[in-house]
Amino acid sequence: MRGKTILLVEDDRNDEMLTIRALKSNNISSDVVVARDGVEALDYLFATGTYAGRDTRVMPEVVLLDLKLPKLDGLEVLARMRTDERTRMLPVVILTSSKEERDLMDSYRLGANSYVRKPVDFSQFSKAVGQVGLYWLVLNEAPPKVHGRSS
Amino acid sequence: MADAMAVPRTPLRLDKMVPLWRNPHFLIIGFLLILLGVVYYANYLHIADWAPVGKSFFTVDYPHDIHRALFLIPMLYSAAVFQLRGATATSFVVLCMVLPYGFYASPNADPTARAVGFVVIAGLASVLLALVQNRRLRLSEERDFVSALLDTAEALVMLLDTQGRIVRLNPACERATGYSSEEAKGRYPWDLLLPPERAGQFRTHFQELVAGGPSSRLETTFLTKEGDRRHLILSDTSLAGHEGTVDFILCTGIDVTEEKRAEEERLRLGSIVESSDDAIIGKTLNGIIESWNSGAERLFGYSAEEAIGRPISFLATPETVHEIPAILARIRNGERVEHYDTVRLKKDGTQVNVSITVSPVLDRFGRIVGASTIARDITERVLVEEEIRRLNEELDERVRERTSELRAVNKELEAFSYSVSHDLRAPLRSIDGFSQALLEDCTDALNDQGKDYLRRVRASSQRMGELIDDLLSLSRVTRSEMRREEIDLSQMVKSIAAELQKREPEREVQFEVQEGLTVTGDTQLLRVAMENLLGNAWKFTSRKECARIAFGQTEYDGTIAYFVSDNGAGFDMAYADKLFGPFQRLHSTEEFGGTGIGLATVQRIIHRHGGRVWAEGAVNRGATLYFTL
């Protein structure tokens, strides 16, 4: 699984640590790129802002996207991703605390590939993250790489 | 009127007198005279001395008395057939007895002379008779005329004799009473025609007439053969013979039943109109007021004298006066104007809100001859309507305010729940996660007590997570939209039961589900409610060996109620009302798990469906949760 990247969009440091810990404890050793808000996530994906000059041909294998984020929230990030050719087919897993019907509906409507609720119980949380990683990084066949028109 | 009363003209027969020689009685008298003349001439009576006897009136003189008696035969006959009576008859007979002497025609010895004398004198008597005869004929002609008149007259005519017996009824009377003249003949009118209470009055009246009282009018009632009661105005007169004695009583009546009924109807209608609270105004097609009831006096303040003769437009306000010609035009077209709300002026100058209905008035030929206006004071109604409108507007305004307030509150609540949903759980996850990390990574640094503490920290944070989730689902129950549809509750219960069984396959629980119970409600919400109810039953029977859970329908206070009952731990009825409060628990968490939100959720769902939920139970004897929808 080396060489595969996960983009984790998470503003909560604790959750970030716990997620990475969960990934690790499930033997998923991919690179985890962390974006702390929606803007940073988009910067990374589209190689703008602090990530200017990044090769956009290299895209993460999966995006773990929290919904409640500073600046741009997760749904907006998702919407922007789905309008751009380069990220249109990128797998996005919503990883969030809420199970509000509204959030579920909006996420799927905007093209989320999966919706996982973070349980309070860390054991369960760890299990869930592990399964997500396993599924999207190992089992799932990613779409063919799109060669973005990088500037 | 002349047309209506026209009687078909009957030919007067006074000018068609029967000639004397064609009167059969007269011929018989002539025949008798000739017969007796022959008796004298043939000298059939062998009387010794027919010699003349001077003028001894009063001496009994056998042959002369026979002569006079013979003389009397035709005379009495004629008196009888021509109905000479009383003084006329007496004087005639005396005349006949005296005549032979007067003319010295007393028995002559010579039979020829006797015969000639008899016939000549009897001839003279005939002339006398003829005069009487003539008068009699005239009288009979008059009677023919009268009967023709009676036969065709519309008036009811009844002829009574002096005893009061009916002699005849005219056809109009026959038609009116239902009796034929033949049937009635000889009966007394007070037996036959008059109702008992009127009989005495008529009898008295009749006797006055017979005794020569003046003809008079009498209003009475009579009964027809069928028993109908009809009103009659009688005008009675006595018919005297030409001798001046009362022969007959002629009762002439006019059947006024219809008029009387019409009159009564008119009075009744009149009193209705008069007693009406509404103003009822009659007017011509030009709008001139013709009638004005007391309701109109009360409504407009004008008396009938003030109003009648004035144009109806004097009641209109300057703003509404244009309505009058339009209304009258519609009336002339035969249309009705119904419940037209407008404003009119009262005498004191104030305005009054009225609802008017104007209808054409028709005469008996269906021609529109006027209009009737019924006006009702609706000031009060208008005020009430305005008040209602005002209140409604106020209410609308208040509802709008409340709605927007509610909407704001709801929005806030939603934002709050959303925030809780996202933010409140994150720290818990950290507490739990790092406690776990601590346990895993620093297990050597912790003694058993420290590990136990950390496990307690984790357990508490997990429980808090559950509480948050339940709270959110409770608030979702309140916030979510209702979609009513037909639901097979029995089916739903069975599927939930199957799920529960699947979750804990090791438990043996007997489910009794009444089949075919369908209700109308929101599927999702009712499922949450049923899940909670059955979940409770499942939970509280966990310590029973033969757990039994039943679902069914029953009747409670006349309404259909559904129930979920179990034979589990039950509860103390003293706390029954606490069951439905959020976070209310009657058992410790150690005994039975749960957050205490379940029944609060059930109650909210049932309330949202307009139903009621309550519980019955006893400690260790199970519980039954009832609800209506």
Contacts between the chains, C-beta under 8 A, distances in Angstrom:
chain1	res1	chain2	res2	distance
A	12	B	426	5.5
A	12	B	430	7.8
A	14	B	426	7.3
A	14	B	427	7.8
A	14	B	429	7.5
A	14	B	430	3.8
A	14	B	433	7.1
A	14	B	434	7.3
A	15	B	426	6.2
A	15	B	429	6.7
A	15	B	430	7.2
A	18	B	429	6.8
A	18	B	430	7.0
A	18	B	433	4.2
A	18	B	434	7.7
A	18	B	437	7.8
A	21	B	433	7.6
A	21	B	437	6.5
A	67	B	422	7.1
A	68	B	422	4.5
A	68	B	423	7.2
A	96	B	422	7.0
A	97	B	421	6.6
A	97	B	422	4.9
A	97	B	423	7.5
A	97	B	425	4.4
A	97	B	426	5.7
A	97	B	429	7.4
A	98	B	418	7.1
A	98	B	421	4.2
A	98	B	422	4.9
A	99	B	421	7.2
A	100	B	417	7.5
A	100	B	418	6.1
A	100	B	421	5.4
A	100	B	472	7.9
A	101	B	476	7.7
A	102	B	418	7.7
A	118	B	425	7.5
A	118	B	429	6.1
A	119	B	429	7.6
A	119	B	465	7.5
A	120	B	425	5.8
A	120	B	428	4.7
A	120	B	429	5.1
A	120	B	432	5.6
A	120	B	461	6.2
A	120	B	462	5.6
A	120	B	464	7.5
A	120	B	465	3.2
A	121	B	432	6.0
A	121	B	458	7.7
A	121	B	462	5.1
A	121	B	465	7.2
A	122	B	429	7.0
A	122	B	432	4.8
A	122	B	433	4.0
A	122	B	435	7.6
A	122	B	436	4.2
A	122	B	437	7.7
A	122	B	458	7.6
A	123	B	436	6.7
A	125	B	429	6.5
A	125	B	433	6.6
